Amino acid sequence: MKRLLSALLALVLACCALPAGAQHGVQDSDAQASRQLLVMLRMPPQHFRPDSSYGGGYADDGTRAARRRQARELADAYGLKVVDDWPMPAIGIDCFVMEEPGNAPLERVLDALGRDPRVAWAQPVNRYHGLEDGATGGDPLYPVQPAARAWRLAELHRVSTGRKVTVAVVDSGVDGAHPDLAGQILLRQNFVDALPDAAEAHGTAVAGIIAARAGNGIGIAGVAPQARLMALRACWESAHQETRCNSFTLGKALHFALVNGARVINLSLGGPSDRLLQTLIDAALAREVAVVAAVDPQRPDGGFPASQPGVIAVAQAGGRRPLPAGAWLAPGADVPATLPGGRWGLVSGSSYAAAHVAGLAALVLELRPGAPPALVKRAFAAAPRTALVAHDPGREQEQAGSIDACATIARAAGTCACQCPTTAAVTADASR
């Protein structure tokens, strides 16, 4: 197997190319973002109706003009300019992007806005990045998928395939024309207004790991091949293939997922704590949406959003760092994945470990359609601690946090999912 993987890697390195989605206008957007801030104005509490669609407009709201007028008045008062806005009725606010055109310290402006009674809160436009180690292009890869072996995907798929479960991929652009993703995307939306929608490497890889088509004779099989994806582009890729996002683009995508029926939200990214995103994630959890996030290996607490209570935090298996409390380990090294332009390749990083667990959550939710996030999380079973490394507490903790996928699905299904001894002891938990 190792020889096959090495040969494959040599092949894909030879054919790796920059995806067509790489954009060159992002540098200007980043420069502008450094002078921007977010100002939240409260909506009337009766504005949000669960049966309404708020994809980007709120023309039926009679107070829209008043809030926009108030935003312009605030901008004039503090020497700012309104450059964008987005309604977020699920959390009762309108989010306005304002720009400071000069060189005044943004901290002072934020502090002053925070004391203004007209403002719910104000915050910086924080930046986020994909938690990846890179990608290369390749060939049909199912035999070397880590999950195919460690998680015994073929056996899991006899019990559950994620059917009728909608997973929101909040990420960079997804290649919906990829042969392993054709027909898998329920809808797509671009929330990066400064850049046209594009097929990008990070988002396409994450989408494929979650829900690539199975049994089509090419490429890979997703963990949940009959799940349906919302491809929500909140991130973009630079000329160096760095995946970037910010508070505003992520906030718009999270709100869209929340009001359009996502059952799982995957966040393969990390960055600073952010009040807007925390509020939206709390709203998602309250509406029984499972939120999965990648652990940042550079931060002791796993970074945000993985560190937020209620979020399913996932780290890449194989690392030696101690895990943040409550985090899980999943395959994340040399993972075969879909890439733009109908290609496949190897990717590494906790971004892709999180994608595995988002797929596993979809398998659980097919079996238990009404399960709240806490119950989905409780369904996850730890692998037995049988191969501990002497005098290495970090590796011991890794074993304890590794997911036993067979036992997890056995818990959800109430029956043995794989012909393996580890599931026998957990089927009794199915009624919990």
Secondary structure per residue as TSV (DSSP state, phi and psi in degrees):
chain	resnum	aa	ss	phi	psi
A	1	M	-	360.0	-42.8
A	2	K	H	-63.7	-36.6
A	3	R	H	-65.5	-40.3
A	4	L	H	-63.0	-43.0
A	5	L	H	-65.1	-40.0
A	6	S	H	-64.9	-41.1
A	7	A	H	-65.0	-40.5
A	8	L	H	-62.9	-43.6
A	9	L	H	-62.2	-40.9
A	10	A	H	-61.6	-39.0
A	11	L	H	-66.4	-45.8
A	12	V	H	-73.1	-29.1
A	13	L	H	-61.5	-32.6
A	14	A	H	-70.7	-25.1
A	15	C	T	-115.1	14.1
A	16	C	-	-70.0	138.7
A	17	A	-	-145.2	156.7
A	18	L	-	-66.5	128.2
A	19	P	-	-66.3	152.1
A	20	A	T	-62.2	-20.6
A	21	G	T	-76.4	-7.9
A	22	A	-	-63.2	132.2
A	23	Q	-	-117.6	151.9
A	24	H	S	-106.9	-7.0
A	25	G	T	-85.2	-1.8
A	26	V	H	-68.0	-30.6
A	27	Q	H	-59.4	-43.6
A	28	D	H	-62.8	-40.6
A	29	S	H	-62.0	-41.8
A	30	D	H	-63.4	-41.4
A	31	A	H	-62.4	-41.4
A	32	Q	H	-65.5	-40.5
A	33	A	H	-60.7	-29.7
A	34	S	T	-66.9	-17.2
A	35	R	T	-109.6	13.0
A	36	Q	E	-109.2	157.7
A	37	L	E	-144.6	164.9
A	38	L	E	-109.9	132.5
A	39	V	E	-121.5	123.6
A	40	M	E	-102.0	126.7
A	41	L	E	-112.9	139.1
A	42	R	E	-73.7	141.9
A	43	M	-	-95.3	157.6
A	44	P	-	-59.6	139.6
A	45	P	T	-62.0	-26.9
A	46	Q	T	-83.2	3.4
A	47	H	-	-66.6	-41.0
A	48	F	-	-78.0	127.8
A	49	R	-	-126.0	123.0
A	50	P	T	-57.8	-22.3
A	51	D	T	-90.7	8.0
A	52	S	S	-105.5	155.6
A	53	S	-	-104.7	129.4
A	54	Y	-	-124.7	49.0
A	55	G	S	-57.8	-35.2
A	56	G	S	-169.7	-5.7
A	57	G	-	-126.4	161.3
A	58	Y	-	-146.7	54.1
A	59	A	T	-64.9	-22.3
A	60	D	T	-82.0	-1.1
A	61	D	-	-90.7	112.5
A	62	G	T	-68.9	-14.6
A	63	T	T	-96.7	5.8
A	64	R	H	-58.6	-49.7
A	65	A	H	-60.6	-37.7
A	66	A	H	-66.0	-42.1
A	67	R	H	-67.0	-39.8
A	68	R	H	-65.0	-38.8
A	69	R	H	-64.4	-41.4
A	70	Q	H	-63.8	-39.2
A	71	A	H	-62.7	-41.4
A	72	R	H	-65.6	-37.8
A	73	E	H	-64.3	-42.0
A	74	L	H	-62.9	-44.5
A	75	A	H	-60.2	-44.1
A	76	D	H	-62.6	-40.2
A	77	A	H	-66.7	-31.0
A	78	Y	T	-110.0	13.9
A	79	G	T	70.1	34.4
A	80	L	-	-114.1	173.0
A	81	K	E	-131.8	129.7
A	82	V	E	-75.6	124.4
A	83	V	E	-115.3	-18.0
A	84	D	E	-167.5	164.7
A	85	D	E	-157.6	160.3
A	86	W	E	-153.2	128.2
A	87	P	E	-77.7	138.1
A	88	M	E	-131.4	69.1
A	89	P	G	-63.3	-23.2
A	90	A	G	-63.2	-24.3
A	91	I	G	-117.8	10.5
A	92	G	T	74.9	26.9
A	93	I	E	-137.5	158.2
A	94	D	E	-105.4	132.3
A	95	C	E	-103.2	119.7
A	96	F	E	-111.1	129.7
A	97	V	E	-90.4	124.4
A	98	M	E	-122.7	149.6
A	99	E	E	-121.5	137.1
A	100	E	-	-94.6	108.3
A	101	P	-	-75.8	-14.9
A	102	G	S	-102.1	-139.1
A	103	N	-	-124.2	20.1
A	104	A	-	-64.5	142.0
A	105	P	-	-61.2	124.5
A	106	L	H	-64.5	-27.6
A	107	E	H	-61.3	-39.6
A	108	R	H	-67.0	-42.2
A	109	V	H	-63.3	-43.8
A	110	L	H	-62.3	-41.4
A	111	D	H	-63.8	-43.3
A	112	A	H	-65.5	-43.0
A	113	L	H	-63.3	-36.8
A	114	G	H	-63.6	-23.7
A	115	R	T	-94.1	-5.9
A	116	D	-	-77.6	124.1
A	117	P	T	-63.9	-17.0
A	118	R	T	-78.0	-12.4
A	119	V	-	-107.0	128.6
A	120	A	S	-66.3	-51.9
A	121	W	E	-166.3	163.0
A	122	A	E	-131.6	149.9
A	123	Q	E	-155.0	164.0
A	124	P	E	-70.3	164.1
A	125	V	-	-87.8	96.8
A	126	N	-	-75.2	157.1
A	127	R	E	-112.3	147.1
A	128	Y	E	-132.8	162.2
A	129	H	E	-144.6	152.9
A	130	G	E	-69.7	144.2
A	131	L	-	-99.5	77.1
A	132	E	-	-128.3	160.7
A	133	D	-	-113.5	7.4
A	134	G	-	118.1	171.4
A	135	A	B	-148.8	152.3
A	136	T	-	-136.9	159.5
A	137	G	-	-90.9	160.1
A	138	G	B	-165.5	-142.7
A	139	D	S	-137.4	-179.6
A	140	P	-	-52.2	129.4
A	141	L	-	-129.1	6.4
A	142	Y	G	-54.7	-41.6
A	143	P	G	-59.6	-21.7
A	144	V	G	-110.1	13.7
A	145	Q	-	-68.3	124.2
A	146	P	H	-56.5	-39.8
A	147	A	H	-68.9	-28.7
A	148	A	H	-61.4	-34.0
A	149	R	H	-91.4	-60.0
A	150	A	H	-67.4	-36.7
A	151	W	S	-98.8	-4.1
A	152	R	-	52.5	57.3
A	153	L	H	-56.0	-42.2
A	154	A	H	-58.3	-37.9
A	155	E	H	-74.2	-38.2
A	156	L	H	-61.5	-38.3
A	157	H	T	-71.3	-11.7
A	158	R	T	-73.3	-21.5
A	159	V	T	-101.9	-40.7
A	160	S	-	-154.0	143.5
A	161	T	-	-127.3	6.9
A	162	G	-	81.3	17.7
A	163	R	T	-56.2	132.8
A	164	K	T	67.7	12.5
A	165	V	-	-100.5	127.3
A	166	T	E	-96.7	124.4
A	167	V	E	-113.6	123.2
A	168	A	E	-88.6	120.4
A	169	V	E	-98.4	97.3
A	170	V	E	-90.0	102.8
A	171	D	E	-165.0	-163.6
A	172	S	S	-78.2	-179.7
A	173	G	-	-63.9	143.3
A	174	V	-	-105.4	137.1
A	175	D	-	-82.0	93.1
A	176	G	T	-70.0	-14.6
A	177	A	T	-90.6	-1.9
A	178	H	S	-60.8	136.7
A	179	P	T	-60.2	-24.6
A	180	D	T	-87.4	-6.1
A	181	L	T	-119.2	-5.2
A	182	A	T	-59.7	124.9
A	183	G	T	85.1	-4.1
A	184	Q	T	-92.0	-13.3
A	185	I	E	-99.3	115.7
A	186	L	E	-70.0	-43.4
A	187	L	E	-159.2	159.9
A	188	R	E	-136.3	148.8
A	189	Q	E	-147.9	138.5
A	190	N	E	-105.3	117.5
A	191	F	-	-105.3	7.2
A	192	V	-	-97.2	85.4
A	193	D	T	-63.0	-28.5
A	194	A	T	-73.3	-14.4
A	195	L	S	-132.4	140.7
A	196	P	-	-66.9	153.6
A	197	D	-	-57.5	146.2
A	198	A	-	-152.0	156.5
A	199	A	-	-86.6	120.1
A	200	E	-	-127.0	158.8
A	201	A	H	-68.0	-49.3
A	202	H	H	-62.9	-51.6
A	203	G	H	-63.8	-38.1
A	204	T	H	-66.2	-39.7
A	205	A	H	-65.9	-45.8
A	206	V	H	-60.5	-45.3
A	207	A	H	-60.7	-42.4
A	208	G	H	-67.0	-40.4
A	209	I	H	-61.6	-37.6
A	210	I	H	-72.1	-48.6
A	211	A	H	-144.5	29.7
A	212	A	-	-59.3	147.1
A	213	R	-	-62.6	141.6
A	214	A	S	-107.8	147.9
A	215	G	S	74.9	17.3
A	216	N	S	-98.5	7.3
A	217	G	S	79.5	5.1
A	218	I	S	-137.8	156.9
A	219	G	S	61.2	-130.8
A	220	I	-	-120.6	174.3
A	221	A	-	-116.8	129.5
A	222	G	-	-69.3	159.2
A	223	V	S	-62.3	-36.9
A	224	A	S	-125.6	76.6
A	225	P	T	-69.1	-12.2
A	226	Q	T	-109.9	11.3
A	227	A	-	-71.9	160.4
A	228	R	E	-115.9	137.4
A	229	L	E	-102.9	138.5
A	230	M	E	-96.2	113.5
A	231	A	E	-90.7	96.6
A	232	L	E	-107.7	103.3
A	233	R	E	-81.5	102.5
A	234	A	-	-112.5	-5.2
A	235	C	E	-125.2	163.1
A	236	W	E	-138.0	164.2
A	237	E	E	-114.6	135.7
A	238	S	-	-80.1	178.9
A	239	A	T	-62.1	-21.2
A	240	H	T	-98.0	14.9
A	241	Q	-	65.5	21.8
A	242	E	-	-77.7	134.1
A	243	T	E	-94.0	121.1
A	244	R	E	-126.1	149.8
A	245	C	E	-147.2	173.5
A	246	N	E	-145.2	173.2
A	247	S	H	-54.9	-42.1
A	248	F	H	-71.4	-47.5
A	249	T	H	-64.9	-40.9
A	250	L	H	-67.5	-39.5
A	251	G	H	-61.0	-43.7
A	252	K	H	-61.7	-43.7
A	253	A	H	-67.9	-41.9
A	254	L	H	-62.8	-41.9
A	255	H	H	-64.0	-41.3
A	256	F	H	-60.5	-45.8
A	257	A	H	-60.6	-39.6
A	258	L	H	-65.2	-41.6
A	259	V	H	-94.3	1.7
A	260	N	T	-119.8	23.0
A	261	G	T	88.5	18.4
A	262	A	-	-65.6	139.3
A	263	R	S	-101.0	-23.6
A	264	V	E	-133.9	137.2
A	265	I	E	-118.5	124.8
A	266	N	E	-103.2	127.3
A	267	L	E	-123.6	88.1
A	268	S	-	-89.6	66.1
A	269	L	E	-160.1	167.9
A	270	G	E	-153.4	159.5
A	271	G	B	174.3	-161.7
A	272	P	S	-76.2	159.6
A	273	S	-	-59.6	147.7
A	274	D	-	-148.8	123.0
A	275	R	H	-64.4	-41.3
A	276	L	H	-60.9	-49.1
A	277	L	H	-68.0	-37.1
A	278	Q	H	-60.8	-42.1
A	279	T	H	-64.7	-42.0
A	280	L	H	-67.6	-39.9
A	281	I	H	-65.8	-41.5
A	282	D	H	-60.4	-39.8
A	283	A	H	-64.8	-38.8
A	284	A	H	-64.1	-45.3
A	285	L	H	-63.0	-38.8
A	286	A	H	-65.0	-27.7
A	287	R	T	-94.0	17.6
A	288	E	T	64.9	38.5
A	289	V	-	-99.5	128.1
A	290	A	E	-78.6	127.0
A	291	V	E	-112.4	122.6
A	292	V	E	-112.9	133.7
A	293	A	E	-137.4	150.1
A	294	A	E	-82.1	138.7
A	295	V	-	-79.0	133.4
A	296	D	-	-84.8	113.0
A	297	P	T	-67.3	-13.0
A	298	Q	T	-85.8	-6.5
A	299	R	S	-118.4	129.8
A	300	P	T	-58.3	-33.8
A	301	D	T	-90.0	4.2
A	302	G	-	89.7	-8.5
A	303	G	-	76.1	171.8
A	304	F	B	-99.6	139.0
A	305	P	T	-92.1	2.3
A	306	A	T	-60.6	-30.2
A	307	S	T	-81.0	-8.2
A	308	Q	S	-71.2	131.9
A	309	P	T	-54.6	137.5
A	310	G	T	93.2	-19.6
A	311	V	-	-79.6	141.2
A	312	I	E	-84.2	106.6
A	313	A	E	-90.6	134.6
A	314	V	E	-132.2	130.3
A	315	A	E	-113.5	161.8
A	316	Q	E	-75.8	127.2
A	317	A	T	-64.5	144.9
A	318	G	T	106.4	-14.0
A	319	G	-	-79.1	162.0
A	320	R	-	-103.2	-4.3
A	321	R	S	-72.0	143.5
A	322	P	-	-60.0	143.7
A	323	L	-	-79.5	145.0
A	324	P	-	-60.6	153.2
A	325	A	T	-55.2	129.2
A	326	G	T	82.4	0.2
A	327	A	-	-79.4	154.2
A	328	W	E	-113.2	155.7
A	329	L	E	-108.8	140.7
A	330	A	E	-146.3	164.4
A	331	P	-	-56.3	132.3
A	332	G	-	-152.9	8.1
A	333	A	S	-117.9	128.6
A	334	D	S	51.8	52.2
A	335	V	E	-92.3	123.3
A	336	P	E	-63.6	136.3
A	337	A	E	-150.7	162.3
A	338	T	E	-75.5	143.8
A	339	L	E	-133.4	158.2
A	340	P	T	-58.0	154.2
A	341	G	T	79.9	23.1
A	342	G	T	72.4	23.8
A	343	R	E	-103.2	168.3
A	344	W	E	-129.7	161.5
A	345	G	E	-173.2	-177.3
A	346	L	E	-99.5	133.8
A	347	V	E	-130.9	156.2
A	348	S	-	-142.1	148.0
A	349	G	S	136.3	162.9
A	350	S	H	-68.6	-17.6
A	351	S	H	-53.5	-42.2
A	352	Y	H	-84.9	-26.1
A	353	A	H	-63.6	-42.8
A	354	A	H	-61.2	-39.5
A	355	A	H	-60.5	-39.2
A	356	H	H	-58.4	-44.5
A	357	V	H	-73.3	-32.2
A	358	A	H	-61.1	-41.6
A	359	G	H	-63.6	-41.6
A	360	L	H	-64.1	-38.8
A	361	A	H	-61.0	-37.3
A	362	A	H	-64.7	-37.6
A	363	L	H	-62.9	-43.1
A	364	V	H	-63.3	-41.8
A	365	L	H	-71.8	-25.9
A	366	E	H	-63.7	-39.1
A	367	L	H	-77.9	-31.1
A	368	R	S	-129.8	77.5
A	369	P	T	-56.5	-33.8
A	370	G	T	-96.7	12.1
A	371	A	-	-67.0	130.0
A	372	P	-	-73.2	164.8
A	373	P	H	-54.9	-38.5
A	374	A	H	-62.4	-37.5
A	375	L	H	-71.9	-37.9
A	376	V	H	-59.3	-44.9
A	377	K	H	-64.0	-40.4
A	378	R	H	-68.3	-22.7
A	379	A	H	-69.2	-25.3
A	380	F	-	-64.5	132.8
A	381	A	-	-113.6	137.4
A	382	A	B	-79.1	143.3
A	383	A	-	-67.5	149.1
A	384	P	-	-60.4	144.9
A	385	R	-	-88.0	82.2
A	386	T	-	-112.5	-11.7
A	387	A	S	-131.1	51.7
A	388	L	-	-71.7	145.8
A	389	V	-	-94.1	123.6
A	390	A	T	-60.5	139.6
A	391	H	T	57.8	32.0
A	392	D	-	-140.5	82.6
A	393	P	H	-58.1	-32.8
A	394	G	H	-61.2	-43.5
A	395	R	H	-69.3	-33.8
A	396	E	H	-63.2	-42.0
A	397	Q	H	-66.5	-34.8
A	398	E	H	-59.1	-44.7
A	399	Q	H	-60.7	-41.8
A	400	A	H	-65.7	-29.2
A	401	G	H	-93.4	-4.2
A	402	S	B	-70.5	142.3
A	403	I	B	-86.9	132.3
A	404	D	-	-94.4	99.4
A	405	A	H	-66.2	-37.9
A	406	C	H	-61.5	-45.0
A	407	A	H	-67.9	-34.6
A	408	T	H	-61.6	-48.3
A	409	I	H	-70.3	-31.6
A	410	A	H	-62.2	-41.0
A	411	R	H	-61.2	-43.9
A	412	A	H	-71.5	-36.5
A	413	A	H	-87.6	-22.6
A	414	G	T	76.5	18.7
A	415	T	S	-152.1	159.9
A	416	C	-	-65.0	127.6
A	417	A	-	-89.5	-30.6
A	418	C	S	-130.7	157.3
A	419	Q	S	-83.3	74.8
A	420	C	S	-144.9	145.8
A	421	P	G	-67.2	-22.3
A	422	T	G	-67.8	-21.3
A	423	T	G	-84.2	-18.6
A	424	A	T	-62.8	-35.1
A	425	A	T	-83.4	-8.6
A	426	V	T	-108.2	-13.1
A	427	T	G	-64.5	-22.9
A	428	A	G	-67.5	-17.8
A	429	D	G	-80.2	-5.0
A	430	A	G	-63.2	-27.6
A	431	S	G	-85.6	-3.7
A	432	R	-	-75.6	360.0
